[in-house]
Amino acid sequence: MNMGLKYREANADDFEGLRRLGKISYAEFSEVLSPENWKTLSTVLESEENVLNLIEISKIFICEIDSDIIGMIYFIPKGNPTELYQSDWCYIRFLGVDPKYRGFGIGKELVNTCLRYAKKTGEQTIALHTSEFMDPARTIYEKIGFKRIKEIERLGKKYWVYTMKLCFIKELN
């Protein structure tokens, strides 16, 4: 069911909508993280500096309905290494869908949009990380073909780094 969903690349006018969606799409994790670790995550999601930095280095794909951003994903091209990601990997961050609109395939479509874009721009390996308490996201990633390569601990929980060689892309239906 389409429901009037529109997918597009975000722009500077979407800044506040991205911050708002980050807050509401990750709010459920306040119940599984300690208060201190939830404060750390929510600060990252709401930080103007963090969001502006991500906007500067990434392509952001969004889903909207009636001009409200209800889904987002950040695609960061290779050349932006972190402690988790090698410099020759592109990666995705902060897949988020408004809880009111979950179950309609928005997350899958946003991930597939990143995969198509990565392939089109010549990326070879795409990476991401996710946690033990993010089951729906993990299911999407594993169905598409991402492979778990490393376990880490963050925010007092298990996280895993996943990668996929882009020659193995298969979209979800």
Chimera marker file (.cmm) of the C-alpha trace (Angstrom):
<marker_set name="trace">
<marker id="1" x="0.000" y="0.000" z="0.000" r="1" g="1" b="0" radius="0.5"/>
<marker id="2" x="1.531" y="3.315" z="-1.134" r="1" g="1" b="0" radius="0.5"/>
<marker id="3" x="-0.396" y="5.737" z="1.179" r="1" g="1" b="0" radius="0.5"/>
<marker id="4" x="1.057" y="8.684" z="-0.749" r="1" g="1" b="0" radius="0.5"/>
<marker id="5" x="4.649" y="7.880" z="0.238" r="1" g="1" b="0" radius="0.5"/>
<marker id="6" x="7.272" y="9.965" z="-1.514" r="1" g="1" b="0" radius="0.5"/>
<marker id="7" x="10.977" y="9.074" z="-1.525" r="1" g="1" b="0" radius="0.5"/>
<marker id="8" x="13.605" y="11.687" z="-2.249" r="1" g="1" b="0" radius="0.5"/>
<marker id="9" x="17.029" y="12.997" z="-1.342" r="1" g="1" b="0" radius="0.5"/>
<marker id="10" x="16.980" y="15.302" z="1.666" r="1" g="1" b="0" radius="0.5"/>
<marker id="11" x="18.155" y="18.906" z="1.485" r="1" g="1" b="0" radius="0.5"/>
<marker id="12" x="19.068" y="21.671" z="3.936" r="1" g="1" b="0" radius="0.5"/>
<marker id="13" x="15.389" y="22.509" z="4.492" r="1" g="1" b="0" radius="0.5"/>
<marker id="14" x="14.913" y="19.059" z="6.038" r="1" g="1" b="0" radius="0.5"/>
<marker id="15" x="17.256" y="19.657" z="8.982" r="1" g="1" b="0" radius="0.5"/>
<marker id="16" x="14.617" y="19.993" z="11.714" r="1" g="1" b="0" radius="0.5"/>
<marker id="17" x="12.556" y="17.123" z="10.304" r="1" g="1" b="0" radius="0.5"/>
<marker id="18" x="15.606" y="14.852" z="10.406" r="1" g="1" b="0" radius="0.5"/>
<marker id="19" x="16.315" y="15.762" z="14.030" r="1" g="1" b="0" radius="0.5"/>
<marker id="20" x="12.659" y="15.250" z="14.956" r="1" g="1" b="0" radius="0.5"/>
<marker id="21" x="12.504" y="11.851" z="13.250" r="1" g="1" b="0" radius="0.5"/>
<marker id="22" x="15.758" y="10.745" z="14.882" r="1" g="1" b="0" radius="0.5"/>
<marker id="23" x="14.245" y="11.462" z="18.260" r="1" g="1" b="0" radius="0.5"/>
<marker id="24" x="10.899" y="9.727" z="17.679" r="1" g="1" b="0" radius="0.5"/>
<marker id="25" x="12.168" y="6.737" z="15.700" r="1" g="1" b="0" radius="0.5"/>
<marker id="26" x="14.762" y="5.822" z="18.334" r="1" g="1" b="0" radius="0.5"/>
<marker id="27" x="12.681" y="6.741" z="21.428" r="1" g="1" b="0" radius="0.5"/>
<marker id="28" x="11.689" y="3.118" z="22.082" r="1" g="1" b="0" radius="0.5"/>
<marker id="29" x="15.322" y="2.334" z="22.916" r="1" g="1" b="0" radius="0.5"/>
<marker id="30" x="15.073" y="4.451" z="26.061" r="1" g="1" b="0" radius="0.5"/>
<marker id="31" x="13.400" y="1.375" z="27.567" r="1" g="1" b="0" radius="0.5"/>
<marker id="32" x="16.247" y="-1.060" z="26.772" r="1" g="1" b="0" radius="0.5"/>
<marker id="33" x="19.221" y="1.180" z="27.537" r="1" g="1" b="0" radius="0.5"/>
<marker id="34" x="20.338" y="2.409" z="30.925" r="1" g="1" b="0" radius="0.5"/>
<marker id="35" x="19.387" y="6.053" z="31.599" r="1" g="1" b="0" radius="0.5"/>
<marker id="36" x="23.030" y="7.083" z="31.118" r="1" g="1" b="0" radius="0.5"/>
<marker id="37" x="23.374" y="5.214" z="27.805" r="1" g="1" b="0" radius="0.5"/>
<marker id="38" x="20.014" y="6.494" z="26.573" r="1" g="1" b="0" radius="0.5"/>
<marker id="39" x="21.170" y="10.036" z="27.322" r="1" g="1" b="0" radius="0.5"/>
<marker id="40" x="24.324" y="9.385" z="25.240" r="1" g="1" b="0" radius="0.5"/>
<marker id="41" x="22.329" y="8.061" z="22.263" r="1" g="1" b="0" radius="0.5"/>
<marker id="42" x="19.636" y="10.733" z="22.409" r="1" g="1" b="0" radius="0.5"/>
<marker id="43" x="22.283" y="13.454" z="22.610" r="1" g="1" b="0" radius="0.5"/>
<marker id="44" x="23.875" y="12.118" z="19.407" r="1" g="1" b="0" radius="0.5"/>
<marker id="45" x="20.483" y="11.973" z="17.662" r="1" g="1" b="0" radius="0.5"/>
<marker id="46" x="19.448" y="15.477" z="18.706" r="1" g="1" b="0" radius="0.5"/>
<marker id="47" x="22.794" y="17.237" z="18.467" r="1" g="1" b="0" radius="0.5"/>
<marker id="48" x="22.673" y="20.023" z="15.930" r="1" g="1" b="0" radius="0.5"/>
<marker id="49" x="26.419" y="19.664" z="15.372" r="1" g="1" b="0" radius="0.5"/>
<marker id="50" x="26.157" y="15.903" z="14.792" r="1" g="1" b="0" radius="0.5"/>
<marker id="51" x="23.254" y="16.200" z="12.353" r="1" g="1" b="0" radius="0.5"/>
<marker id="52" x="24.979" y="19.034" z="10.458" r="1" g="1" b="0" radius="0.5"/>
<marker id="53" x="28.194" y="16.998" z="10.260" r="1" g="1" b="0" radius="0.5"/>
<marker id="54" x="26.312" y="13.990" z="8.915" r="1" g="1" b="0" radius="0.5"/>
<marker id="55" x="24.485" y="16.172" z="6.397" r="1" g="1" b="0" radius="0.5"/>
<marker id="56" x="27.822" y="17.561" z="5.221" r="1" g="1" b="0" radius="0.5"/>
<marker id="57" x="29.417" y="14.174" z="4.479" r="1" g="1" b="0" radius="0.5"/>
<marker id="58" x="26.406" y="12.105" z="3.420" r="1" g="1" b="0" radius="0.5"/>
<marker id="59" x="23.551" y="11.674" z="1.029" r="1" g="1" b="0" radius="0.5"/>
<marker id="60" x="20.360" y="11.435" z="3.018" r="1" g="1" b="0" radius="0.5"/>
<marker id="61" x="17.382" y="9.649" z="1.597" r="1" g="1" b="0" radius="0.5"/>
<marker id="62" x="13.980" y="10.232" z="3.128" r="1" g="1" b="0" radius="0.5"/>
<marker id="63" x="10.421" y="9.066" z="2.879" r="1" g="1" b="0" radius="0.5"/>
<marker id="64" x="7.678" y="11.568" z="3.463" r="1" g="1" b="0" radius="0.5"/>
<marker id="65" x="3.935" y="11.699" z="3.560" r="1" g="1" b="0" radius="0.5"/>
<marker id="66" x="2.106" y="15.021" z="3.320" r="1" g="1" b="0" radius="0.5"/>
<marker id="67" x="5.507" y="16.815" z="3.580" r="1" g="1" b="0" radius="0.5"/>
<marker id="68" x="6.289" y="15.121" z="6.937" r="1" g="1" b="0" radius="0.5"/>
<marker id="69" x="9.506" y="13.109" z="7.056" r="1" g="1" b="0" radius="0.5"/>
<marker id="70" x="8.564" y="9.621" z="8.253" r="1" g="1" b="0" radius="0.5"/>
<marker id="71" x="11.667" y="7.676" z="7.191" r="1" g="1" b="0" radius="0.5"/>
<marker id="72" x="15.366" y="8.461" z="6.812" r="1" g="1" b="0" radius="0.5"/>
<marker id="73" x="18.717" y="6.879" z="6.145" r="1" g="1" b="0" radius="0.5"/>
<marker id="74" x="22.172" y="8.443" z="5.881" r="1" g="1" b="0" radius="0.5"/>
<marker id="75" x="24.544" y="7.141" z="3.187" r="1" g="1" b="0" radius="0.5"/>
<marker id="76" x="28.202" y="8.018" z="3.802" r="1" g="1" b="0" radius="0.5"/>
<marker id="77" x="30.569" y="7.449" z="0.845" r="1" g="1" b="0" radius="0.5"/>
<marker id="78" x="33.993" y="5.862" z="1.116" r="1" g="1" b="0" radius="0.5"/>
<marker id="79" x="36.732" y="8.167" z="2.315" r="1" g="1" b="0" radius="0.5"/>
<marker id="80" x="35.073" y="8.865" z="5.677" r="1" g="1" b="0" radius="0.5"/>
<marker id="81" x="36.662" y="6.271" z="7.980" r="1" g="1" b="0" radius="0.5"/>
<marker id="82" x="35.733" y="5.863" z="11.636" r="1" g="1" b="0" radius="0.5"/>
<marker id="83" x="36.788" y="3.456" z="14.356" r="1" g="1" b="0" radius="0.5"/>
<marker id="84" x="34.256" y="1.009" z="12.839" r="1" g="1" b="0" radius="0.5"/>
<marker id="85" x="34.542" y="1.658" z="9.111" r="1" g="1" b="0" radius="0.5"/>
<marker id="86" x="37.527" y="1.397" z="6.786" r="1" g="1" b="0" radius="0.5"/>
<marker id="87" x="38.296" y="4.289" z="4.453" r="1" g="1" b="0" radius="0.5"/>
<marker id="88" x="37.449" y="2.225" z="1.356" r="1" g="1" b="0" radius="0.5"/>
<marker id="89" x="33.955" y="1.352" z="2.658" r="1" g="1" b="0" radius="0.5"/>
<marker id="90" x="30.799" y="3.355" z="2.271" r="1" g="1" b="0" radius="0.5"/>
<marker id="91" x="28.305" y="2.900" z="5.074" r="1" g="1" b="0" radius="0.5"/>
<marker id="92" x="24.778" y="3.624" z="6.195" r="1" g="1" b="0" radius="0.5"/>
<marker id="93" x="23.717" y="5.191" z="9.477" r="1" g="1" b="0" radius="0.5"/>
<marker id="94" x="20.573" y="6.044" z="11.387" r="1" g="1" b="0" radius="0.5"/>
<marker id="95" x="17.895" y="4.172" z="9.492" r="1" g="1" b="0" radius="0.5"/>
<marker id="96" x="14.782" y="5.464" z="11.188" r="1" g="1" b="0" radius="0.5"/>
<marker id="97" x="11.057" y="5.123" z="10.536" r="1" g="1" b="0" radius="0.5"/>
<marker id="98" x="8.311" y="6.858" z="12.487" r="1" g="1" b="0" radius="0.5"/>
<marker id="99" x="6.679" y="4.130" z="14.625" r="1" g="1" b="0" radius="0.5"/>
<marker id="100" x="3.239" y="5.043" z="13.221" r="1" g="1" b="0" radius="0.5"/>
<marker id="101" x="4.407" y="4.007" z="9.744" r="1" g="1" b="0" radius="0.5"/>
<marker id="102" x="6.349" y="0.822" z="10.462" r="1" g="1" b="0" radius="0.5"/>
<marker id="103" x="5.402" y="-2.341" z="8.632" r="1" g="1" b="0" radius="0.5"/>
<marker id="104" x="4.882" y="-0.697" z="5.248" r="1" g="1" b="0" radius="0.5"/>
<marker id="105" x="8.342" y="-1.488" z="3.817" r="1" g="1" b="0" radius="0.5"/>
<marker id="106" x="9.730" y="2.020" z="4.256" r="1" g="1" b="0" radius="0.5"/>
<marker id="107" x="12.952" y="0.819" z="5.917" r="1" g="1" b="0" radius="0.5"/>
<marker id="108" x="13.510" y="-1.790" z="3.200" r="1" g="1" b="0" radius="0.5"/>
<marker id="109" x="13.004" y="0.776" z="0.454" r="1" g="1" b="0" radius="0.5"/>
<marker id="110" x="15.402" y="3.242" z="2.088" r="1" g="1" b="0" radius="0.5"/>
<marker id="111" x="18.092" y="0.547" z="2.410" r="1" g="1" b="0" radius="0.5"/>
<marker id="112" x="17.542" y="-0.516" z="-1.205" r="1" g="1" b="0" radius="0.5"/>
<marker id="113" x="17.816" y="3.134" z="-2.276" r="1" g="1" b="0" radius="0.5"/>
<marker id="114" x="21.237" y="3.310" z="-0.609" r="1" g="1" b="0" radius="0.5"/>
<marker id="115" x="22.323" y="0.060" z="-2.248" r="1" g="1" b="0" radius="0.5"/>
<marker id="116" x="21.292" y="1.299" z="-5.708" r="1" g="1" b="0" radius="0.5"/>
<marker id="117" x="23.062" y="4.605" z="-5.110" r="1" g="1" b="0" radius="0.5"/>
<marker id="118" x="26.230" y="2.886" z="-3.848" r="1" g="1" b="0" radius="0.5"/>
<marker id="119" x="26.351" y="0.612" z="-6.867" r="1" g="1" b="0" radius="0.5"/>
<marker id="120" x="25.697" y="3.543" z="-9.238" r="1" g="1" b="0" radius="0.5"/>
<marker id="121" x="28.538" y="5.571" z="-7.705" r="1" g="1" b="0" radius="0.5"/>
<marker id="122" x="31.067" y="2.718" z="-7.932" r="1" g="1" b="0" radius="0.5"/>
<marker id="123" x="31.284" y="1.755" z="-4.272" r="1" g="1" b="0" radius="0.5"/>
<marker id="124" x="32.693" y="-1.736" z="-3.646" r="1" g="1" b="0" radius="0.5"/>
<marker id="125" x="31.813" y="-2.492" z="-0.014" r="1" g="1" b="0" radius="0.5"/>
<marker id="126" x="28.983" y="-1.133" z="2.088" r="1" g="1" b="0" radius="0.5"/>
<marker id="127" x="28.937" y="-1.403" z="5.876" r="1" g="1" b="0" radius="0.5"/>
<marker id="128" x="26.710" y="-0.647" z="8.853" r="1" g="1" b="0" radius="0.5"/>
<marker id="129" x="26.365" y="-1.462" z="12.522" r="1" g="1" b="0" radius="0.5"/>
<marker id="130" x="23.314" y="-2.463" z="14.484" r="1" g="1" b="0" radius="0.5"/>
<marker id="131" x="22.473" y="-3.847" z="17.900" r="1" g="1" b="0" radius="0.5"/>
<marker id="132" x="20.905" y="-6.782" z="19.659" r="1" g="1" b="0" radius="0.5"/>
<marker id="133" x="17.888" y="-4.583" z="20.477" r="1" g="1" b="0" radius="0.5"/>
<marker id="134" x="17.289" y="-3.512" z="16.865" r="1" g="1" b="0" radius="0.5"/>
<marker id="135" x="15.703" y="-6.726" z="15.574" r="1" g="1" b="0" radius="0.5"/>
<marker id="136" x="13.658" y="-5.283" z="12.672" r="1" g="1" b="0" radius="0.5"/>
<marker id="137" x="16.717" y="-3.509" z="11.232" r="1" g="1" b="0" radius="0.5"/>
<marker id="138" x="18.911" y="-6.583" z="11.670" r="1" g="1" b="0" radius="0.5"/>
<marker id="139" x="16.321" y="-8.691" z="9.856" r="1" g="1" b="0" radius="0.5"/>
<marker id="140" x="16.286" y="-6.279" z="6.895" r="1" g="1" b="0" radius="0.5"/>
<marker id="141" x="20.074" y="-6.217" z="6.657" r="1" g="1" b="0" radius="0.5"/>
<marker id="142" x="20.536" y="-9.976" z="6.924" r="1" g="1" b="0" radius="0.5"/>
<marker id="143" x="17.795" y="-10.720" z="4.347" r="1" g="1" b="0" radius="0.5"/>
<marker id="144" x="19.459" y="-8.401" z="1.855" r="1" g="1" b="0" radius="0.5"/>
<marker id="145" x="22.795" y="-10.154" z="2.325" r="1" g="1" b="0" radius="0.5"/>
<marker id="146" x="24.829" y="-8.156" z="4.832" r="1" g="1" b="0" radius="0.5"/>
<marker id="147" x="27.281" y="-10.401" z="6.713" r="1" g="1" b="0" radius="0.5"/>
<marker id="148" x="28.247" y="-9.949" z="10.355" r="1" g="1" b="0" radius="0.5"/>
<marker id="149" x="32.019" y="-9.422" z="10.579" r="1" g="1" b="0" radius="0.5"/>
<marker id="150" x="32.673" y="-8.163" z="14.096" r="1" g="1" b="0" radius="0.5"/>
<marker id="151" x="31.010" y="-7.919" z="17.494" r="1" g="1" b="0" radius="0.5"/>
<marker id="152" x="31.524" y="-4.798" z="19.576" r="1" g="1" b="0" radius="0.5"/>
<marker id="153" x="30.021" y="-3.327" z="22.721" r="1" g="1" b="0" radius="0.5"/>
<marker id="154" x="28.394" y="0.083" z="22.703" r="1" g="1" b="0" radius="0.5"/>
<marker id="155" x="25.975" y="1.685" z="25.108" r="1" g="1" b="0" radius="0.5"/>
<marker id="156" x="26.257" y="-1.388" z="27.326" r="1" g="1" b="0" radius="0.5"/>
<marker id="157" x="24.845" y="-3.668" z="24.601" r="1" g="1" b="0" radius="0.5"/>
<marker id="158" x="26.090" y="-6.012" z="21.886" r="1" g="1" b="0" radius="0.5"/>
<marker id="159" x="26.474" y="-4.420" z="18.484" r="1" g="1" b="0" radius="0.5"/>
<marker id="160" x="27.700" y="-5.948" z="15.268" r="1" g="1" b="0" radius="0.5"/>
<marker id="161" x="29.462" y="-4.493" z="12.256" r="1" g="1" b="0" radius="0.5"/>
<marker id="162" x="28.136" y="-5.837" z="8.958" r="1" g="1" b="0" radius="0.5"/>
<marker id="163" x="29.503" y="-5.525" z="5.431" r="1" g="1" b="0" radius="0.5"/>
<marker id="164" x="28.413" y="-6.518" z="1.972" r="1" g="1" b="0" radius="0.5"/>
<marker id="165" x="30.310" y="-6.595" z="-1.284" r="1" g="1" b="0" radius="0.5"/>
<marker id="166" x="28.154" y="-4.676" z="-3.718" r="1" g="1" b="0" radius="0.5"/>
<marker id="167" x="28.445" y="-7.308" z="-6.443" r="1" g="1" b="0" radius="0.5"/>
<marker id="168" x="26.167" y="-9.450" z="-4.195" r="1" g="1" b="0" radius="0.5"/>
<marker id="169" x="23.281" y="-6.966" z="-3.921" r="1" g="1" b="0" radius="0.5"/>
<marker id="170" x="19.812" y="-8.427" z="-3.953" r="1" g="1" b="0" radius="0.5"/>
<marker id="171" x="16.836" y="-6.218" z="-3.268" r="1" g="1" b="0" radius="0.5"/>
<marker id="172" x="14.004" y="-7.223" z="-0.998" r="1" g="1" b="0" radius="0.5"/>
<marker id="173" x="10.594" y="-7.543" z="-2.560" r="1" g="1" b="0" radius="0.5"/>
<link id1="1" id2="2" r="1" g="1" b="0" radius="0.2"/>
<link id1="2" id2="3" r="1" g="1" b="0" radius="0.2"/>
<link id1="3" id2="4" r="1" g="1" b="0" radius="0.2"/>
<link id1="4" id2="5" r="1" g="1" b="0" radius="0.2"/>
<link id1="5" id2="6" r="1" g="1" b="0" radius="0.2"/>
<link id1="6" id2="7" r="1" g="1" b="0" radius="0.2"/>
<link id1="7" id2="8" r="1" g="1" b="0" radius="0.2"/>
<link id1="8" id2="9" r="1" g="1" b="0" radius="0.2"/>
<link id1="9" id2="10" r="1" g="1" b="0" radius="0.2"/>
<link id1="10" id2="11" r="1" g="1" b="0" radius="0.2"/>
<link id1="11" id2="12" r="1" g="1" b="0" radius="0.2"/>
<link id1="12" id2="13" r="1" g="1" b="0" radius="0.2"/>
<link id1="13" id2="14" r="1" g="1" b="0" radius="0.2"/>
<link id1="14" id2="15" r="1" g="1" b="0" radius="0.2"/>
<link id1="15" id2="16" r="1" g="1" b="0" radius="0.2"/>
<link id1="16" id2="17" r="1" g="1" b="0" radius="0.2"/>
<link id1="17" id2="18" r="1" g="1" b="0" radius="0.2"/>
<link id1="18" id2="19" r="1" g="1" b="0" radius="0.2"/>
<link id1="19" id2="20" r="1" g="1" b="0" radius="0.2"/>
<link id1="20" id2="21" r="1" g="1" b="0" radius="0.2"/>
<link id1="21" id2="22" r="1" g="1" b="0" radius="0.2"/>
<link id1="22" id2="23" r="1" g="1" b="0" radius="0.2"/>
<link id1="23" id2="24" r="1" g="1" b="0" radius="0.2"/>
<link id1="24" id2="25" r="1" g="1" b="0" radius="0.2"/>
<link id1="25" id2="26" r="1" g="1" b="0" radius="0.2"/>
<link id1="26" id2="27" r="1" g="1" b="0" radius="0.2"/>
<link id1="27" id2="28" r="1" g="1" b="0" radius="0.2"/>
<link id1="28" id2="29" r="1" g="1" b="0" radius="0.2"/>
<link id1="29" id2="30" r="1" g="1" b="0" radius="0.2"/>
<link id1="30" id2="31" r="1" g="1" b="0" radius="0.2"/>
<link id1="31" id2="32" r="1" g="1" b="0" radius="0.2"/>
<link id1="32" id2="33" r="1" g="1" b="0" radius="0.2"/>
<link id1="33" id2="34" r="1" g="1" b="0" radius="0.2"/>
<link id1="34" id2="35" r="1" g="1" b="0" radius="0.2"/>
<link id1="35" id2="36" r="1" g="1" b="0" radius="0.2"/>
<link id1="36" id2="37" r="1" g="1" b="0" radius="0.2"/>
<link id1="37" id2="38" r="1" g="1" b="0" radius="0.2"/>
<link id1="38" id2="39" r="1" g="1" b="0" radius="0.2"/>
<link id1="39" id2="40" r="1" g="1" b="0" radius="0.2"/>
<link id1="40" id2="41" r="1" g="1" b="0" radius="0.2"/>
<link id1="41" id2="42" r="1" g="1" b="0" radius="0.2"/>
<link id1="42" id2="43" r="1" g="1" b="0" radius="0.2"/>
<link id1="43" id2="44" r="1" g="1" b="0" radius="0.2"/>
<link id1="44" id2="45" r="1" g="1" b="0" radius="0.2"/>
<link id1="45" id2="46" r="1" g="1" b="0" radius="0.2"/>
<link id1="46" id2="47" r="1" g="1" b="0" radius="0.2"/>
<link id1="47" id2="48" r="1" g="1" b="0" radius="0.2"/>
<link id1="48" id2="49" r="1" g="1" b="0" radius="0.2"/>
<link id1="49" id2="50" r="1" g="1" b="0" radius="0.2"/>
<link id1="50" id2="51" r="1" g="1" b="0" radius="0.2"/>
<link id1="51" id2="52" r="1" g="1" b="0" radius="0.2"/>
<link id1="52" id2="53" r="1" g="1" b="0" radius="0.2"/>
<link id1="53" id2="54" r="1" g="1" b="0" radius="0.2"/>
<link id1="54" id2="55" r="1" g="1" b="0" radius="0.2"/>
<link id1="55" id2="56" r="1" g="1" b="0" radius="0.2"/>
<link id1="56" id2="57" r="1" g="1" b="0" radius="0.2"/>
<link id1="57" id2="58" r="1" g="1" b="0" radius="0.2"/>
<link id1="58" id2="59" r="1" g="1" b="0" radius="0.2"/>
<link id1="59" id2="60" r="1" g="1" b="0" radius="0.2"/>
<link id1="60" id2="61" r="1" g="1" b="0" radius="0.2"/>
<link id1="61" id2="62" r="1" g="1" b="0" radius="0.2"/>
<link id1="62" id2="63" r="1" g="1" b="0" radius="0.2"/>
<link id1="63" id2="64" r="1" g="1" b="0" radius="0.2"/>
<link id1="64" id2="65" r="1" g="1" b="0" radius="0.2"/>
<link id1="65" id2="66" r="1" g="1" b="0" radius="0.2"/>
<link id1="66" id2="67" r="1" g="1" b="0" radius="0.2"/>
<link id1="67" id2="68" r="1" g="1" b="0" radius="0.2"/>
<link id1="68" id2="69" r="1" g="1" b="0" radius="0.2"/>
<link id1="69" id2="70" r="1" g="1" b="0" radius="0.2"/>
<link id1="70" id2="71" r="1" g="1" b="0" radius="0.2"/>
<link id1="71" id2="72" r="1" g="1" b="0" radius="0.2"/>
<link id1="72" id2="73" r="1" g="1" b="0" radius="0.2"/>
<link id1="73" id2="74" r="1" g="1" b="0" radius="0.2"/>
<link id1="74" id2="75" r="1" g="1" b="0" radius="0.2"/>
<link id1="75" id2="76" r="1" g="1" b="0" radius="0.2"/>
<link id1="76" id2="77" r="1" g="1" b="0" radius="0.2"/>
<link id1="77" id2="78" r="1" g="1" b="0" radius="0.2"/>
<link id1="78" id2="79" r="1" g="1" b="0" radius="0.2"/>
<link id1="79" id2="80" r="1" g="1" b="0" radius="0.2"/>
<link id1="80" id2="81" r="1" g="1" b="0" radius="0.2"/>
<link id1="81" id2="82" r="1" g="1" b="0" radius="0.2"/>
<link id1="82" id2="83" r="1" g="1" b="0" radius="0.2"/>
<link id1="83" id2="84" r="1" g="1" b="0" radius="0.2"/>
<link id1="84" id2="85" r="1" g="1" b="0" radius="0.2"/>
<link id1="85" id2="86" r="1" g="1" b="0" radius="0.2"/>
<link id1="86" id2="87" r="1" g="1" b="0" radius="0.2"/>
<link id1="87" id2="88" r="1" g="1" b="0" radius="0.2"/>
<link id1="88" id2="89" r="1" g="1" b="0" radius="0.2"/>
<link id1="89" id2="90" r="1" g="1" b="0" radius="0.2"/>
<link id1="90" id2="91" r="1" g="1" b="0" radius="0.2"/>
<link id1="91" id2="92" r="1" g="1" b="0" radius="0.2"/>
<link id1="92" id2="93" r="1" g="1" b="0" radius="0.2"/>
<link id1="93" id2="94" r="1" g="1" b="0" radius="0.2"/>
<link id1="94" id2="95" r="1" g="1" b="0" radius="0.2"/>
<link id1="95" id2="96" r="1" g="1" b="0" radius="0.2"/>
<link id1="96" id2="97" r="1" g="1" b="0" radius="0.2"/>
<link id1="97" id2="98" r="1" g="1" b="0" radius="0.2"/>
<link id1="98" id2="99" r="1" g="1" b="0" radius="0.2"/>
<link id1="99" id2="100" r="1" g="1" b="0" radius="0.2"/>
<link id1="100" id2="101" r="1" g="1" b="0" radius="0.2"/>
<link id1="101" id2="102" r="1" g="1" b="0" radius="0.2"/>
<link id1="102" id2="103" r="1" g="1" b="0" radius="0.2"/>
<link id1="103" id2="104" r="1" g="1" b="0" radius="0.2"/>
<link id1="104" id2="105" r="1" g="1" b="0" radius="0.2"/>
<link id1="105" id2="106" r="1" g="1" b="0" radius="0.2"/>
<link id1="106" id2="107" r="1" g="1" b="0" radius="0.2"/>
<link id1="107" id2="108" r="1" g="1" b="0" radius="0.2"/>
<link id1="108" id2="109" r="1" g="1" b="0" radius="0.2"/>
<link id1="109" id2="110" r="1" g="1" b="0" radius="0.2"/>
<link id1="110" id2="111" r="1" g="1" b="0" radius="0.2"/>
<link id1="111" id2="112" r="1" g="1" b="0" radius="0.2"/>
<link id1="112" id2="113" r="1" g="1" b="0" radius="0.2"/>
<link id1="113" id2="114" r="1" g="1" b="0" radius="0.2"/>
<link id1="114" id2="115" r="1" g="1" b="0" radius="0.2"/>
<link id1="115" id2="116" r="1" g="1" b="0" radius="0.2"/>
<link id1="116" id2="117" r="1" g="1" b="0" radius="0.2"/>
<link id1="117" id2="118" r="1" g="1" b="0" radius="0.2"/>
<link id1="118" id2="119" r="1" g="1" b="0" radius="0.2"/>
<link id1="119" id2="120" r="1" g="1" b="0" radius="0.2"/>
<link id1="120" id2="121" r="1" g="1" b="0" radius="0.2"/>
<link id1="121" id2="122" r="1" g="1" b="0" radius="0.2"/>
<link id1="122" id2="123" r="1" g="1" b="0" radius="0.2"/>
<link id1="123" id2="124" r="1" g="1" b="0" radius="0.2"/>
<link id1="124" id2="125" r="1" g="1" b="0" radius="0.2"/>
<link id1="125" id2="126" r="1" g="1" b="0" radius="0.2"/>
<link id1="126" id2="127" r="1" g="1" b="0" radius="0.2"/>
<link id1="127" id2="128" r="1" g="1" b="0" radius="0.2"/>
<link id1="128" id2="129" r="1" g="1" b="0" radius="0.2"/>
<link id1="129" id2="130" r="1" g="1" b="0" radius="0.2"/>
<link id1="130" id2="131" r="1" g="1" b="0" radius="0.2"/>
<link id1="131" id2="132" r="1" g="1" b="0" radius="0.2"/>
<link id1="132" id2="133" r="1" g="1" b="0" radius="0.2"/>
<link id1="133" id2="134" r="1" g="1" b="0" radius="0.2"/>
<link id1="134" id2="135" r="1" g="1" b="0" radius="0.2"/>
<link id1="135" id2="136" r="1" g="1" b="0" radius="0.2"/>
<link id1="136" id2="137" r="1" g="1" b="0" radius="0.2"/>
<link id1="137" id2="138" r="1" g="1" b="0" radius="0.2"/>
<link id1="138" id2="139" r="1" g="1" b="0" radius="0.2"/>
<link id1="139" id2="140" r="1" g="1" b="0" radius="0.2"/>
<link id1="140" id2="141" r="1" g="1" b="0" radius="0.2"/>
<link id1="141" id2="142" r="1" g="1" b="0" radius="0.2"/>
<link id1="142" id2="143" r="1" g="1" b="0" radius="0.2"/>
<link id1="143" id2="144" r="1" g="1" b="0" radius="0.2"/>
<link id1="144" id2="145" r="1" g="1" b="0" radius="0.2"/>
<link id1="145" id2="146" r="1" g="1" b="0" radius="0.2"/>
<link id1="146" id2="147" r="1" g="1" b="0" radius="0.2"/>
<link id1="147" id2="148" r="1" g="1" b="0" radius="0.2"/>
<link id1="148" id2="149" r="1" g="1" b="0" radius="0.2"/>
<link id1="149" id2="150" r="1" g="1" b="0" radius="0.2"/>
<link id1="150" id2="151" r="1" g="1" b="0" radius="0.2"/>
<link id1="151" id2="152" r="1" g="1" b="0" radius="0.2"/>
<link id1="152" id2="153" r="1" g="1" b="0" radius="0.2"/>
<link id1="153" id2="154" r="1" g="1" b="0" radius="0.2"/>
<link id1="154" id2="155" r="1" g="1" b="0" radius="0.2"/>
<link id1="155" id2="156" r="1" g="1" b="0" radius="0.2"/>
<link id1="156" id2="157" r="1" g="1" b="0" radius="0.2"/>
<link id1="157" id2="158" r="1" g="1" b="0" radius="0.2"/>
<link id1="158" id2="159" r="1" g="1" b="0" radius="0.2"/>
<link id1="159" id2="160" r="1" g="1" b="0" radius="0.2"/>
<link id1="160" id2="161" r="1" g="1" b="0" radius="0.2"/>
<link id1="161" id2="162" r="1" g="1" b="0" radius="0.2"/>
<link id1="162" id2="163" r="1" g="1" b="0" radius="0.2"/>
<link id1="163" id2="164" r="1" g="1" b="0" radius="0.2"/>
<link id1="164" id2="165" r="1" g="1" b="0" radius="0.2"/>
<link id1="165" id2="166" r="1" g="1" b="0" radius="0.2"/>
<link id1="166" id2="167" r="1" g="1" b="0" radius="0.2"/>
<link id1="167" id2="168" r="1" g="1" b="0" radius="0.2"/>
<link id1="168" id2="169" r="1" g="1" b="0" radius="0.2"/>
<link id1="169" id2="170" r="1" g="1" b="0" radius="0.2"/>
<link id1="170" id2="171" r="1" g="1" b="0" radius="0.2"/>
<link id1="171" id2="172" r="1" g="1" b="0" radius="0.2"/>
<link id1="172" id2="173" r="1" g="1" b="0" radius="0.2"/>
</marker_set>
